[in-house]
Amino acid sequence: MSPLLVLIVAVLATTYAGPIVRFAAAPAVAIAFWRLALVLPITGALAWGEGRGERFDSVSGGSAVDRDVPLPSPLSPLLMVLAGLLLALHFWSWIASLRFTTVASSVVLVSLKPVFAWGIAALWLREHPSRTEAWGIGLAVLGASLIGLGDARLSLGALGGDALALAGAVTGAGYYVIGRRVRQTVGIWRYATAVYAVAAGALALLALARAAPLSGFARRDWAVFGAMAAGPMLVGHTGMNYALKHFRATTVNVAALGEPVGASVIAWLLPSIHEAPPLSTVIGGIMVLLGIALSLRGEGRGERFVLGGEGRGERFDSVSDGPAAHQNVPLPSPLSPDGRGPGGKRES
């Protein structure tokens, strides 16, 4: 399946998270926990099938290991645990920020995720966006900020909420950059299951520490949990994690800024909400969409990224998943002495 199509569908699946969460009376930590926990049986079953498919030939019953496929790094399990913890912190800090600061401030600060992803990926993975993609990032971030400022209200003494929103941006960016690294050698369903399980476990411990209930909710709450799990989580986050194998973390983060645009349209169309977007939201939405288009265009051109001295002259092909000069070389481990990872074919 086309990675670009998967990314577009994933972003569309996240757009109704904001509007639908308004119908839930459950605590924020419970919503975050159940949107993760309810997808685990599905991702777990698919992860089990994915592992068998990679190791065994179902027809002959023999080993079907492709010796050219790079094995996951020994650090991959630890990185997946870290990604799960960051995802849990991202969900909690962003939702919690809304109780202490304005929606406008929260949206503006969380929309800085692509900027933080840019910095983390440059320092760790040595991936740098092209000039076109950089312009797209800037335009999309400004557009998302304009959407938030369109609902601006004077808020004094909200520094704590602003700090939580900023923490949501940093943890979200870190989560995506780790996914970009690990997904080069770990299948999507195994990665998603491990990360979601860790995040759900962390949120359950947080609920326990805060004495927040995780059960005893009304039917409407359970309907919201199911809808959040099916769309924004299973299709949305999993689709973006799939795309991380093919696109830079910055590109996926910029694409995710399409969520508030779609959420504004849904909030306007739903009779029970019917919030007509102001002019600033319309202009900001257009800027976000143009920024996403520029970012994808810059990524699709396969601009160069530098891997020390030997990397000069190689061009990164974001769609085919590797340098165009040698497409079966995965991203290097940042801990490798020579900056090279194990050679091998691409993961299917």
N, C-alpha and C positions, 0 to 999 in steps of 0.2 A: 504494500500500500504506500502511496505517496506520503513522505514525511510532512510535506507542506499541507496536504489535505488533512492529515491527522492533527496537525497543530491548529489549523483553522477550526476544525470540529471541536477540539479540546477547549479553545478559548470561548466558542459559542456555548459550550456546555457549562461554563462557569458563570455565565452572565446572569442567571436567575438566582444565584446564591444570595446576593444582597436583598433583593425583593422578598424572596420566600422566607428568609430567616425572621422577618418581621412577624410572621404568623405564629412563631413559637414563643411559649412562655417559659421554657426551660432555661436554666443557667447557661451562660456562654460555654463553660467548660464541658457541659453535658452535650451540647450541640456539636462541639469540636470532636469529642470522644466518639459519639455514635456515628458521625459521618465517616470516621475512619474504621471503626469496629465492624460496621455492617458490610463493608466491602471485602473484609479479610477472608471469609469463606470462598468468595469467587476468585480473588487473586491467588489465594493459597492453592486452590484446585488447579488453576491454570499454571501456577509455578511448578507444581508437581509434574504436570504433563510436559511443561517446557524442559524440565530437567531430564525426564525420560527420553524425550525426543532428541536431545542433544547427545545423549550417551548410548542409546541403543537403537538398533534397527528393528522396527516392529515386525518387519516381514521375515527377516532371516533369524531374528533373535540374537544376533551377535552384536559385538561392539561396533558402533558407528562413529566413534570419536574421530574427528578430523584433526590430524596431528598439526595442521597449520593454523588451527583456531587458537588464539592466545588465551591462556588460562587466566582467571581473575588474579589480581594482585593479592598477596597475603594480607594486605591492609584493607582490602575491599570490605570485609565484615565490619571492621572498626569504622570505616568511612560511612557505611550504611547506618550503623548505630548513631553516629554523629548527625547524619542527615535526618534521621527520625527525630532526634532531640531538637534539632533546629526547626523542623516542621511543626512540632508540638509548640515550641516557643513562639513561632510565627503566628499560628492560629490564636494562641492565648493572648499574646501581647497586643495584637491588632484589635481583637474583640474587646479586650479590657480597656484599651485606650479610648474607646468610644464613650466610656462612662466618666472620663475625666477631662476630655477635651472635645472640641467641636468636630463634627463629621468632616468639615472642610480641612481642618488642620491634619486630621488623621489621613484623609485621602491624599493630600499633598505630600506628606512625609512618607507614606507607604509607597507612593508612586516613584520614589527615588530608588527602588529596587534595581532597575537596570544600571544605574550609576554605580551602586555598590558591587553589583555583579561584574561590571566592567573592571573595577579595581581589583577585586579578588581574583578574577580569572587572569588578569594581566600579571599579577604577582605570583600566582601559583601555577597556572597552566601555560603561562606565557602566550595567551591568546589575546590579540588586539583587534578590535573592530576596524574595518576600513573607514576611510573618510566619509563615504556615502552612508555607511551604517551609523557612524558617529553623529552625523546630521540627523538621521532618523531617530536615534535615541533622544537627542536633545529636543527635537520637535514633539515627540510623543510624551516626554516627561512634562514639557511646558503645557501641552494640551490637557494631560491628566490633572496638572496643578490648576489649570483654569476651570476645569469641571468642579474641583473641590472648592475653589475660591468663589464660585458662583453661589455657593450656599453658605458663604462666610458669615459668621456672627462674632461679635466681640466676646472674647473669652479671656478673662483674667485669672491668673493663678492656675493655669492648665499645663504647667511645665511637666508635671508628672505624666499626664496623658500624652503629651507630645513626645516625651522620652520613650514611652511604651510603643507609640506608633513608629518612631525611628528604629527601635529595637526590632519591630516587626519587619521593617524594610531590610535591615542587616541580616537577620536570621533567614528571611525568605531568599535573599540573594545567595547566602552561603549554602542553603539547601539545594538550589538549582546548580550552583557551580560544582558541588560534590557529585550531583547526578550526572553532570557533563563528564566528569572524570570516570566514575564507576561504570556508567552505562556503556563504555567502550568494550567492556569484557563481560558484563553481567546482563543476562536476559531481563527484559522489561518486567515480566511477572514475578521473577524471583526478587528483583530489586524493589518493586512496588510493595510486595508482601512484607519483606524485611523492614523497610522504612515505615510503612503504615503501622505495622505491629509495634515497633518501638515507640512511635509517636502516640499511639493509643494507650500503651502502657504508661508512658510518661504523664499523659493527661489524666489517666485513672489515679495515679499517685497524687497528682495535683488536686484532684477532686477530693480525695481522701484527706489530704492535709487541710483543705479549706472546708471540710465537712459539707461539700456540695453534693446533692443527690444525683445519682445516675440512673434511677428507676422511679416508677410511680408517676409517670407523666400521663397527660391526657392523650387521646387519640390524635388530635391535631398535631401535637408535638412529635409523636412517632411518625406521622405522615411527613412532617418536615425533615426528620432525621433520614427517612428513606429517600426522599427526593434529593437531599443534599448528598447522600452517599451515591445514588445512581448517576446523577449528572455531574456536578462540580468535582466529585472525588473520583469515581471510577472512570468516567470518560474524560473529565477535565484534567485533573492532576496526572492521571496515568498517561493520558495522551501527550501532555507536555513532557513527562519523563521519557516517553518514547522518542519524542522529537529531539531531546537532548543528545541523543546519539548522532544526530545528523546536523543539528544547528548549535551555534554557540549559546552559552547560557545567557548572554546579553540579548541575543535575538529572541529567545523564548520569553525572557522577562519583558521585553518591549511588546511582544505579541500579547502577553497577559494584560497589558494596559488597556486592551480592548474590552476587558470585563466591565469597567464602569460605564463605557459607552453603551454596551448592550443592556446593562442593568437600568440605565436611565430610560431606554426605549421601553423595556418591559414595565417599569414603574409607571410609565405614561399610559401604556395600553391596558394595564390591569384595572378593571373598574373599581376594585376594592382599594386600590392605592391612588391611581390617577394623578400622578404628579407630573404636570407639564414642565418639561425642561426649559430653563431660562435660556436666553440667547447665548450667554457665556458657555453654557453646557454644550449647546449645538456647535459653537465655534471650536471649543476644546475637543469635542468628539471628532470633528473633521481633522483637526491637527493630529490627534492620536492615530487615526486611520492612515493619514499621509505618512506619519512617522514610521508606522509599522511597515507600510509598503516600501519606504526607503530602506529600512533595515533589512528586509527580506531581499531587496534588490542587491544591496551591498554584499550580503552573505552569499547570494546565488552567483555572484561574479567570481567567487573563489579567490579572494584577495590573499596576499601572502602573509604568513606569520613566520616569525623567526625562531628557530631552535638553535641557539648558539651560533657558531660559525657554519656548521654543516647544514643548518636549516635554510640558509640563504639560497634563493632560487627555487625553493619548493613553494608550491601554491596550494593553499588549503581548499579542498573541494567540500563545502559544507553539505552538499546533497549526497554525494557518493561516499561521505564518511571518512575521508582520509586525504593525504596529499595526492594531487592529481598525478604527480610523478611516480608515486608508489602507493596505490590506494589500499594495499593490504597492511599498512603499518598503522597500528592504533596510536592514540595519544600517548606520549611518553609519561612514565611515572615521574612525579616531581622529586622522588627520592632516588632515582637511578643516577649513578655517578656520571654517566655520559649523556643523560637526558633521553635515552632511548628505552622504549618498552619492548616486550617480546614481539617478534614478527609473526604474522599470521593473516589468514583471511578475515574478512569482515564477519561479524556476527550476523546471523540472519534475523 
